[in-house]
């Protein structure tokens, strides 16, 4: 099982949660960003439908893959 950890950091004059190099929207307080990060981490555990997904990788290539409904990461928050 993959492990994902969101971090709460100062960003763009406020606070954001971050996964690797990707920032969320900016929040006005640390507590608001922390609450949002916990909500997003909980949502990672909710199974969905098996669907095809499409995303762009670091090199700008478009990738299509099957996302299974039971393939959920173990997500958490590091403050």
C-alpha positions as CSV (number, residue, x, y, z in Angstrom):
1,X,0.0,0.0,0.0
2,X,1.3,3.4,-0.9
3,X,1.8,6.0,1.8
4,X,1.0,9.7,1.2
5,X,1.7,12.4,3.7
6,X,0.4,16.0,3.4
7,X,2.4,18.7,5.1
8,X,1.1,22.1,6.3
9,X,3.5,24.9,5.2
10,X,3.5,28.7,4.8
11,X,2.6,29.6,1.2
12,X,1.7,32.7,-0.8
13,X,1.1,34.9,2.2
14,X,-0.9,32.3,4.1
15,X,-0.9,28.6,4.7
16,X,-1.4,25.5,2.5
17,X,-1.1,21.8,2.6
18,X,1.4,20.2,0.3
19,X,1.9,16.8,-1.2
20,X,5.4,16.4,-2.6
21,X,5.8,19.6,-4.8
22,X,2.1,20.4,-5.2
23,X,0.4,23.0,-3.0
24,X,-3.3,23.3,-2.2
25,X,-5.1,26.6,-2.3
26,X,-4.0,29.2,0.3
27,X,-5.7,29.4,3.6
28,X,-5.6,32.4,6.0
29,X,-4.6,30.3,9.0
30,X,-2.5,27.3,9.9
31,X,-5.6,25.7,11.6
32,X,-7.7,26.1,8.5
33,X,-5.0,24.5,6.3
34,X,-4.5,21.7,8.8
35,X,-8.2,20.9,9.0
36,X,-8.3,20.9,5.1
37,X,-5.3,18.5,5.0
38,X,-6.9,16.1,7.4
39,X,-10.2,16.2,5.4
40,X,-8.3,15.4,2.2
41,X,-6.3,12.6,3.9
42,X,-9.6,11.0,5.1
43,X,-11.1,11.3,1.6
44,X,-8.1,9.3,0.2
45,X,-9.4,6.3,2.2
46,X,-12.9,6.3,0.6
47,X,-13.3,3.8,-2.1
48,X,-14.8,5.0,-5.4
49,X,-15.5,3.5,-8.7
50,X,-13.1,1.7,-10.9
51,X,-12.4,4.3,-13.7
52,X,-9.9,5.2,-16.3
53,X,-7.9,8.3,-15.2
54,X,-5.7,10.7,-17.2
55,X,-3.0,12.9,-15.9
56,X,0.2,14.7,-17.0
57,X,3.5,13.5,-15.6
58,X,6.6,15.6,-14.7
59,X,7.8,15.5,-18.3
60,X,4.5,16.8,-19.7
61,X,3.4,13.4,-21.1
62,X,-0.2,12.4,-20.8
63,X,-0.8,9.1,-19.0
64,X,-3.9,7.0,-19.0
65,X,-4.4,4.2,-16.5
66,X,-7.1,2.2,-14.7
67,X,-7.7,3.3,-11.1
68,X,-9.2,0.4,-9.2
69,X,-11.8,1.3,-6.6
70,X,-10.0,-0.7,-3.9
71,X,-6.5,0.7,-4.6
72,X,-6.4,3.4,-2.0
73,X,-3.3,4.9,-0.4
74,X,-2.6,5.2,3.3
75,X,-2.8,9.0,3.7
76,X,-1.9,11.1,6.7
77,X,-0.8,14.6,7.7
78,X,2.5,15.7,9.1
79,X,2.2,19.1,10.8
